[in-house]
Amino acid sequence: MKGLIASSVVALMTAGVVAPAVGEPEQKTELVRLDGQKVDAVILRHAFGHVWVVDNQNLLWRDESRDDYLVTLKSECEQLELRRPFDFYPGSPWRLQSNRSYEVRPQAGPVCDVTRIAHIDDERATALRESALRRAWR
């Protein structure tokens, strides 16, 4: 009987340690607030409206309220080099969540997975925008 009770206690203790890790949603996209803190969700005031390609792995997205976000892709996206039109998916997100997958979807070619979305300040956004505007295209 003591063996049965001991094994039951061990099983309950193991379940208590493992259960919280299993129940937590998997982080698919790193979200960073303006102050640099990582968060689980970001509520946008307005939808994304303008975009600049900084390089094959980074995009500068501006929402309609003039807040800027640096979107970093998991790997280089060749379609960006070719200046093909693309969309952010899911389109018009009002609430970004770290447990969701986001993509840049060129009209031709494979999709490009987003790994990080960071709200950035005006000074950094201006420098990235100017760099994107001076960028030499293929």
Summary of the structure (lengths in Angstrom):
residues: 138
radius of gyration: 20.8
end to end distance: 76.0
largest distance: 77.3
contacts: 367
relative contact order: 0.20
helix: 28%
strand: 35%
